[in-house]
Amino acid sequence: MDETRVINGSYGECHSEGKWLTNIYKMSADLEPSYGDVKMSGSRWTGQKLLGIKGTGSISGYKITSELVQNVARITDDRKSEYVTELISKLDDPEAYGYERVRLKHVKFSKIPVVGWEVGAMVEEEWPFTFVGVEWLDKIEES
């Protein structure tokens, strides 16, 4: 292994609706497959059948504006629809073999941080979300 090729997270970016969210310093997303048991004739083994997939994740960052909270909180207005977006994660360490971009589709935020601050501290927010669909726009491959 060439240790210089290990990707440095400092070069991570989060984009939403074509805009780089420069205040976001942490992003994660996971796929959770769910399975059902399949009893198999003539065997003690129980097989597993894929039944579904759930996408979850979160972004964390510094509070700069009220734009995101206002967009997501519009669900509190009975006359408005929920906020649904896409997020694109980009990792572009110049020492890596390339860069990776991953699109998370149909993103819905599952918690809305309305107020949270402390005297003498920078205001930070965490935004957990669910998503339906993932697409690798660019992938890193060893050259």
Rosetta blueprint (number, residue, H / E / L):
1 M L
2 D L
3 E H
4 T H
5 R H
6 V L
7 I L
8 N L
9 G H
10 S H
11 Y H
12 G E
13 E E
14 C E
15 H E
16 S E
17 E L
18 G L
19 K E
20 W E
21 L L
22 T L
23 N L
24 I E
25 Y E
26 K E
27 M E
28 S E
29 A E
30 D E
31 L E
32 E E
33 P E
34 S E
35 Y E
36 G E
37 D E
38 V E
39 K E
40 M L
41 S L
42 G L
43 S L
44 R L
45 W L
46 T E
47 G E
48 Q E
49 K E
50 L E
51 L E
52 G E
53 I E
54 K E
55 G E
56 T E
57 G E
58 S E
59 I E
60 S E
61 G E
62 Y E
63 K L
64 I L
65 T L
66 S L
67 E H
68 L H
69 V H
70 Q H
71 N H
72 V H
73 A H
74 R H
75 I H
76 T H
77 D L
78 D L
79 R L
80 K L
81 S L
82 E L
83 Y L
84 V L
85 T E
86 E E
87 L E
88 I E
89 S E
90 K E
91 L E
92 D L
93 D L
94 P L
95 E L
96 A L
97 Y L
98 G L
99 Y L
100 E E
101 R E
102 V E
103 R E
104 L E
105 K E
106 H E
107 V E
108 K E
109 F E
110 S L
111 K L
112 I L
113 P L
114 V L
115 V L
116 G L
117 W L
118 E L
119 V L
120 G L
121 A L
122 M L
123 V L
124 E E
125 E E
126 E E
127 W E
128 P E
129 F E
130 T E
131 F E
132 V L
133 G L
134 V E
135 E E
136 W E
137 L E
138 D E
139 K L
140 I L
141 E L
142 E L
143 S L
